[in-house]
């Protein structure tokens, strides 16, 4: 008997489960499904978190590359979770030979080996997960960027500046934040834009009101209309020092 064992089931028992058609389940795909083809237990849905999404994408790509004719991703609908992408697999080489280990495909064994690996460590590819989280965080901040944040060359470049500043804080990791379902608020993004002097003079009234509400030093707008101001505030005669430096 194979050494493959997942959640207490050996490879033959796993094949039996994978070939079972769920009750009250409509299927309009390939005819071989539930005869020689079945489930792998590898899927993602609308409610999947970052780990589930990356695991599905990485494992599916790996298995399809190794066994291009023995795997297929199918799209399903479920009343509770909505759309589901599920990886299906050729399980039995010959339907008439029955569910015995010698008749179980190498493709299905490879899928179950992946399932065993996830039991040991739940992330299929850590680097891929990190990149995914970085991209998700970038898109989140981009979508939440307040209109009063100054955009110099492009929105993407401004978002990159903000993310770099967050990273310099030492408490920011896109992977850790996303896995803990922690996302920067619009106000947090506004604070960082303020620290970076990315304050659009076109919205100076909004900025002045916000700065006052937060109890922060007011922004010196100078003559930079439509551009971010210098990082100078009206504090203890600081403006006169600034003017002195400018005239030096």
PALOFI-699439 format. One line per field, with one value per residue (C-alpha): residue in three letters; x, z, y negated; residue number from 1; chain. Coordinates in Angstrom, 2 decimals. Layout:
% residues N
code	[ALA, ...]
east	[X, ...]
up	[Z, ...]
north	[Y, ...]
pos	[NUM, ...]
unit	[A, ...]
***
This chain:
% residues 248
code	[UNK, UNK, UNK, UNK, UNK, UNK, UNK, UNK, UNK, UNK, UNK, UNK, UNK, UNK, UNK, UNK, UNK, UNK, UNK, UNK, UNK, UNK, UNK, UNK, UNK, UNK, UNK, UNK, UNK, UNK, UNK, UNK, UNK, UNK, UNK, UNK, UNK, UNK, UNK, UNK, UNK, UNK, UNK, UNK, UNK, UNK, UNK, UNK, UNK, UNK, UNK, UNK, UNK, UNK, UNK, UNK, UNK, UNK, UNK, UNK, UNK, UNK, UNK, UNK, UNK, UNK, UNK, UNK, UNK, UNK, UNK, UNK, UNK, UNK, UNK, UNK, UNK, UNK, UNK, UNK, UNK, UNK, UNK, UNK, UNK, UNK, UNK, UNK, UNK, UNK, UNK, UNK, UNK, UNK, UNK, UNK, UNK, UNK, UNK, UNK, UNK, UNK, UNK, UNK, UNK, UNK, UNK, UNK, UNK, UNK, UNK, UNK, UNK, UNK, UNK, UNK, UNK, UNK, UNK, UNK, UNK, UNK, UNK, UNK, UNK, UNK, UNK, UNK, UNK, UNK, UNK, UNK, UNK, UNK, UNK, UNK, UNK, UNK, UNK, UNK, UNK, UNK, UNK, UNK, UNK, UNK, UNK, UNK, UNK, UNK, UNK, UNK, UNK, UNK, UNK, UNK, UNK, UNK, UNK, UNK, UNK, UNK, UNK, UNK, UNK, UNK, UNK, UNK, UNK, UNK, UNK, UNK, UNK, UNK, UNK, UNK, UNK, UNK, UNK, UNK, UNK, UNK, UNK, UNK, UNK, UNK, UNK, UNK, UNK, UNK, UNK, UNK, UNK, UNK, UNK, UNK, UNK, UNK, UNK, UNK, UNK, UNK, UNK, UNK, UNK, UNK, UNK, UNK, UNK, UNK, UNK, UNK, UNK, UNK, UNK, UNK, UNK, UNK, UNK, UNK, UNK, UNK, UNK, UNK, UNK, UNK, UNK, UNK, UNK, UNK, UNK, UNK, UNK, UNK, UNK, UNK, UNK, UNK, UNK, UNK, UNK, UNK, UNK, UNK, UNK, UNK, UNK, UNK]
east	[0.00, 1.24, 2.69, 0.28, -2.09, -4.17, -6.37, -6.26, -7.24, -4.98, -4.77, -7.55, -9.94, -9.06, -9.85, -13.20, -14.13, -12.92, -15.08, -18.30, -20.88, -22.37, -26.08, -28.30, -25.38, -25.88, -23.04, -22.84, -19.13, -17.14, -18.90, -16.00, -16.62, -17.44, -16.45, -12.72, -12.41, -13.07, -12.15, -8.73, -9.91, -7.93, -10.15, -10.76, -13.92, -15.15, -14.45, -10.95, -8.15, -4.73, -3.25, -6.08, -5.90, -2.12, -2.14, -4.78, -2.99, 0.45, -0.57, -2.86, -0.11, 2.40, 0.15, -1.17, 2.41, 3.39, 0.18, -1.39, -3.98, -4.99, -6.15, -8.83, -10.03, -13.82, -15.97, -18.91, -21.66, -22.54, -25.46, -23.38, -20.01, -20.87, -18.35, -15.89, -12.85, -12.10, -9.26, -10.51, -8.33, -8.13, -8.23, -8.69, -6.74, -9.43, -12.95, -13.46, -10.37, -11.97, -10.58, -7.30, -3.94, -2.49, -5.33, -4.97, -3.27, 0.06, -1.70, -4.10, -1.24, 0.65, -2.40, -2.69, 1.05, 0.43, -2.41, -0.07, 2.53, -0.04, -0.77, 2.88, 3.12, -0.01, 1.67, 2.49, 4.95, 5.95, 7.59, 4.52, 2.31, 4.50, 4.31, 0.55, 0.12, 2.33, 0.24, -3.01, -1.81, -0.69, -4.11, -5.88, -3.94, -4.41, -8.17, -8.30, -6.05, -7.82, -8.40, -6.46, -3.20, -0.87, -0.06, 3.16, 4.00, 1.54, -0.79, 1.30, 4.45, 2.66, 1.34, 4.86, 6.12, 3.46, 4.20, 7.92, 7.24, 5.02, 7.78, 10.29, 8.09, 9.14, 5.64, 4.41, 4.47, 1.89, 1.93, 1.42, -1.19, -3.26, -3.07, -4.39, -7.03, -5.49, -5.77, -4.65, -7.54, -8.01, -7.02, -3.81, -2.94, -3.69, -1.29, 1.49, 0.80, 0.99, 4.37, 5.64, 4.29, 2.06, -0.66, -2.36, -2.87, -5.96, -7.56, -5.91, -9.22, -9.69, -6.13, -6.33, -9.56, -8.14, -4.86, -6.82, -9.05, -6.00, -4.18, -1.22, 1.07, -0.54, 0.78, 2.79, 1.48, 3.87, 3.55, 3.39, -0.15, -1.21, 1.99, 2.94, 4.28, 7.68, 7.72, 7.51, 4.92, 3.82, 5.47, 7.29, 8.45, 9.56, 8.11, 10.35, 13.36, 12.25, 11.95, 15.38, 16.84, 15.10, 16.57, 20.04]
up	[0.00, -0.85, 1.91, 0.92, 3.77, 4.19, 7.21, 8.20, 4.76, 2.55, -1.21, -2.03, 0.49, -0.81, -4.35, -3.22, -1.60, -4.57, -7.00, -5.04, -6.51, -3.85, -3.16, -5.04, -7.23, -10.85, -13.22, -16.91, -17.48, -18.83, -18.83, -17.06, -13.90, -10.92, -13.00, -13.63, -12.82, -9.47, -6.94, -5.57, -2.65, -4.12, -4.76, -4.14, -3.88, -3.37, 0.35, 0.06, 1.88, 0.42, 1.43, -0.16, -3.37, -3.73, -2.78, -5.41, -8.14, -7.34, -6.89, -9.93, -12.14, -10.79, -11.31, -14.72, -15.91, -14.83, -15.93, -18.62, -19.69, -16.21, -14.55, -15.31, -13.43, -13.44, -12.34, -10.07, -8.32, -4.68, -2.90, 0.21, -1.23, -4.76, -7.49, -6.85, -8.92, -8.32, -9.58, -10.92, -11.77, -13.56, -10.67, -12.23, -15.27, -16.16, -14.75, -15.16, -13.06, -9.94, -7.13, -6.34, -5.85, -9.10, -11.00, -9.36, -11.52, -10.69, -11.15, -8.27, -6.10, -6.83, -5.80, -2.54, -1.93, -2.16, 0.35, 2.72, 2.31, 3.24, 6.43, 7.39, 6.23, 5.03, 2.41, -0.98, -1.97, 0.51, -2.05, -4.23, -1.24, -0.31, -3.83, -3.91, -0.63, -1.79, -4.94, -3.00, -0.55, -3.41, -5.07, -1.74, -0.98, -4.56, -4.27, -0.87, -1.82, -0.76, -3.58, -1.71, -1.92, -4.41, -7.52, -9.17, -11.99, -11.54, -8.98, -8.94, -8.07, -5.26, -3.84, -4.01, -1.98, 0.65, 0.91, 1.22, 4.07, 5.80, 5.46, 7.04, 10.14, 10.85, 11.81, 8.25, 6.34, 3.56, 4.18, 7.95, 7.63, 5.03, 6.80, 9.93, 7.83, 8.63, 6.00, 6.03, 6.56, 4.46, 7.48, 7.94, 4.30, 4.79, 7.77, 5.67, 2.80, 5.32, 6.59, 3.03, 2.19, -0.48, 0.18, -2.86, -2.62, -4.77, -1.67, 0.94, 2.71, 3.26, 4.49, 6.81, 8.31, 8.75, 10.27, 12.76, 13.69, 14.28, 16.33, 13.96, 13.05, 10.22, 6.68, 5.22, 1.70, 0.52, -3.17, -4.35, -5.66, -7.01, -5.71, -2.36, 0.15, 1.74, 5.08, 7.08, 9.71, 11.61, 14.88, 17.28, 14.62, 12.32, 9.30, 9.90, 10.05, 6.79, 5.16, 6.45, 4.89, 1.61, 1.47, 2.41]
north	[0.00, -3.49, -5.66, -8.43, -9.11, -12.25, -12.95, -9.29, -7.94, -5.83, -6.39, -3.89, -5.46, -8.91, -7.80, -6.41, -9.73, -11.76, -9.79, -10.26, -12.61, -14.92, -14.65, -17.14, -18.17, -19.15, -18.28, -19.22, -18.68, -15.77, -12.38, -10.69, -12.70, -10.46, -7.41, -7.84, -11.56, -13.22, -15.90, -16.74, -18.89, -21.78, -24.80, -28.49, -30.58, -34.13, -33.88, -32.43, -34.21, -34.98, -31.63, -29.63, -31.65, -31.36, -27.66, -26.92, -28.86, -27.46, -23.82, -23.83, -25.25, -22.73, -19.70, -20.75, -21.35, -17.81, -16.06, -18.29, -15.72, -14.58, -17.79, -20.34, -23.43, -23.70, -26.60, -25.80, -27.72, -27.16, -28.81, -29.60, -30.68, -31.75, -30.92, -28.10, -27.12, -23.45, -21.27, -17.94, -14.99, -11.66, -9.20, -5.75, -4.63, -2.08, -2.21, 1.54, 2.35, 0.87, -1.27, 0.45, -1.20, 0.15, -1.51, -4.92, -7.54, -9.14, -12.48, -11.83, -10.56, -13.79, -15.84, -13.92, -14.38, -18.14, -17.82, -15.99, -18.74, -21.39, -19.46, -19.92, -23.54, -25.38, -27.61, -26.10, -28.84, -31.53, -33.83, -33.75, -34.50, -37.48, -38.91, -38.37, -40.24, -43.10, -43.47, -43.30, -45.94, -48.18, -47.96, -48.55, -51.74, -52.89, -52.43, -54.20, -57.11, -60.34, -62.83, -65.52, -63.55, -65.21, -63.16, -64.30, -61.85, -59.00, -57.47, -54.29, -56.23, -58.05, -54.77, -53.32, -56.30, -55.74, -52.01, -52.70, -55.13, -52.56, -49.94, -52.34, -52.37, -48.78, -47.62, -47.21, -43.93, -43.45, -39.70, -39.96, -42.69, -40.84, -37.49, -39.20, -41.00, -44.36, -47.09, -50.74, -53.12, -56.24, -58.32, -56.33, -56.94, -60.64, -60.77, -59.28, -61.68, -64.52, -63.27, -63.07, -66.55, -65.04, -67.58, -69.05, -72.79, -72.34, -70.85, -73.06, -73.69, -69.97, -69.61, -72.61, -71.30, -67.79, -69.05, -71.14, -68.18, -65.98, -68.59, -68.53, -71.43, -73.42, -73.14, -75.98, -76.34, -79.02, -79.85, -76.23, -76.37, -72.98, -71.35, -69.84, -72.35, -72.37, -70.56, -73.80, -74.68, -77.77, -76.81, -79.14, -81.55, -78.75, -80.57, -83.60, -81.28, -79.73, -83.16, -84.06, -80.91, -81.63, -85.14, -84.07]
pos	[1, 2, 3, 4, 5, 6, 7, 8, 9, 10, 11, 12, 13, 14, 15, 16, 17, 18, 19, 20, 21, 22, 23, 24, 25, 26, 27, 28, 29, 30, 31, 32, 33, 34, 35, 36, 37, 38, 39, 40, 41, 42, 43, 44, 45, 46, 47, 48, 49, 50, 51, 52, 53, 54, 55, 56, 57, 58, 59, 60, 61, 62, 63, 64, 65, 66, 67, 68, 69, 70, 71, 72, 73, 74, 75, 76, 77, 78, 79, 80, 81, 82, 83, 84, 85, 86, 87, 88, 89, 90, 91, 92, 93, 94, 95, 96, 97, 98, 99, 100, 101, 102, 103, 104, 105, 106, 107, 108, 109, 110, 111, 112, 113, 114, 115, 116, 117, 118, 119, 120, 121, 122, 123, 124, 125, 126, 127, 128, 129, 130, 131, 132, 133, 134, 135, 136, 137, 138, 139, 140, 141, 142, 143, 144, 145, 146, 147, 148, 149, 150, 151, 152, 153, 154, 155, 156, 157, 158, 159, 160, 161, 162, 163, 164, 165, 166, 167, 168, 169, 170, 171, 172, 173, 174, 175, 176, 177, 178, 179, 180, 181, 182, 183, 184, 185, 186, 187, 188, 189, 190, 191, 192, 193, 194, 195, 196, 197, 198, 199, 200, 201, 202, 203, 204, 205, 206, 207, 208, 209, 210, 211, 212, 213, 214, 215, 216, 217, 218, 219, 220, 221, 222, 223, 224, 225, 226, 227, 228, 229, 230, 231, 232, 233, 234, 235, 236, 237, 238, 239, 240, 241, 242, 243, 244, 245, 246, 247, 248]
unit	[A, A, A, A, A, A, A, A, A, A, A, A, A, A, A, A, A, A, A, A, A, A, A, A, A, A, A, A, A, A, A, A, A, A, A, A, A, A, A, A, A, A, A, A, A, A, A, A, A, A, A, A, A, A, A, A, A, A, A, A, A, A, A, A, A, A, A, A, A, A, A, A, A, A, A, A, A, A, A, A, A, A, A, A, A, A, A, A, A, A, A, A, A, A, A, A, A, A, A, A, A, A, A, A, A, A, A, A, A, A, A, A, A, A, A, A, A, A, A, A, A, A, A, A, A, A, A, A, A, A, A, A, A, A, A, A, A, A, A, A, A, A, A, A, A, A, A, A, A, A, A, A, A, A, A, A, A, A, A, A, A, A, A, A, A, A, A, A, A, A, A, A, A, A, A, A, A, A, A, A, A, A, A, A, A, A, A, A, A, A, A, A, A, A, A, A, A, A, A, A, A, A, A, A, A, A, A, A, A, A, A, A, A, A, A, A, A, A, A, A, A, A, A, A, A, A, A, A, A, A, A, A, A, A, A, A, A, A, A, A, A, A, A, A, A, A, A, A]
***
